[in-house]
Amino acid sequence: MQEKHETVLLHEAVEALAIEPTDTIVDATFGSGGHANEIISHLKEKGRYIGIDVDETALRHPVNELKNATLVQGNFRELESKLETLNIKKVDGILADLGWRMEQFSGNGKGFSFRLDEPLLMTLGEPADYPFTARDIVNEWDETVLADIIFGYGEDRFARRIAKRIVETRVETPIETSVQLADIVYAASPAAVRRGRVHPATKTFQALRIAVNDELEALESFITQSIASLAPQGRLAIITFHSLEDRVVKHRFREAAAAELGIVITKRPITPSTEELEENPRARSAKLRIFEKN
Ligand SMILES: C[S@@+](CC[C@H](N)C(=O)[O-])C[C@H]1O[C@@H](n2cnc3c(N)ncnc32)[C@H](O)[C@@H]1O
């Protein structure tokens, strides 16, 4: 059975936007519409909702009725051009709930999950539109670069051993599938890691996904464009799920505040309540940060 996506920090994130009924709100990661419905419930007829998702299948989820609701397929790194196409100059609130939905990892044929044997692609959109796939990285890139990626984007302290093992294996046979890669990482990991609660390949898979989709650059660019697109007192709220993303958000917000573009509302990130964590343990790494434009 496919697991359903549970919206994380639902009320906290929508409250963070301090929505007025006539506001224009951008939901940059529409997903399965969980935050969307909550946002829309705060808007009246004159309010406007724009939902963006890079994954076209996400946009098939139903949303509650609102006259001015628009769903757009695209990457949030194209925020300004998407708004321009819709003839929107300024918005009052922007939400991004980063990462992926469970459905996206289970069986979309792109090798995001080490539990399913699929081709190693890991592209969010069509593979042909990307300069390289995960397959290219593991089969063609230098061992040191590979290790840097696994360490830098996966924060895996066994990155060097994993990279070494990948390179040793690919000399014999090309690495084509997700399970093949997961087995290599498993074999390269020390026994203590193998016995752990988390699969040893988790961090390597995260690292490859970030590299293929250029996720951190996309996030930086999205933050800059968001702040530029906000009306005075407009708010940007971002939920992250790993420390690399959280660091980008924290630093960008600080830089924007230092440049007197606005203020950081959250001195410390908002995290899920005990009740939410009991119901959805996957929310444990979520952090919400809020910025308000001057
Ligand atoms: C955690 S889900 C969002 C869930 C949503 N807030 C909800 O309540 O249902 C993240 C979504 O963001 C999308 N996404 C990830 N990176 C993106 C990007 N760079 N641009 C646009 N959408 C992106 C994914 O396809 C996924 O559907």
The ligand as a Gaussian input file, in Angstrom:
#p B3LYP/6-31G(d) Opt

LIG

0 1
 C        6.932000      17.958000       1.253000
 S        6.075000      18.106000      -0.244000
 C        4.951000      19.415000       0.044000
 C        3.710000      18.977000       0.720000
 C        2.621000      20.021000       0.804000
 N        3.017000      21.183000       1.561000
 C        1.374000      19.406000       1.405000
 O        0.968000      19.832000       2.481000
 O        0.793000      18.508000       0.775000
 C        7.238000      18.886000      -1.275000
 C        6.778000      19.075000      -2.708000
 O        7.674000      20.011000      -3.292000
 C        7.953000      19.648000      -4.609000
 N        9.252000      20.221000      -4.926000
 C       10.467000      19.854000      -4.475000
 N       11.435000      20.645000      -4.981000
 C       10.786000      21.547000      -5.773000
 C       11.231000      22.632000      -6.561000
 N       12.534000      22.946000      -6.659000
 N       10.308000      23.362000      -7.220000
 C        8.984000      23.071000      -7.129000
 N        8.507000      22.026000      -6.410000
 C        9.404000      21.286000      -5.726000
 C        7.915000      18.149000      -4.621000
 O        7.573000      17.673000      -5.905000
 C        6.829000      17.839000      -3.579000
 O        5.586000      17.615000      -4.179000

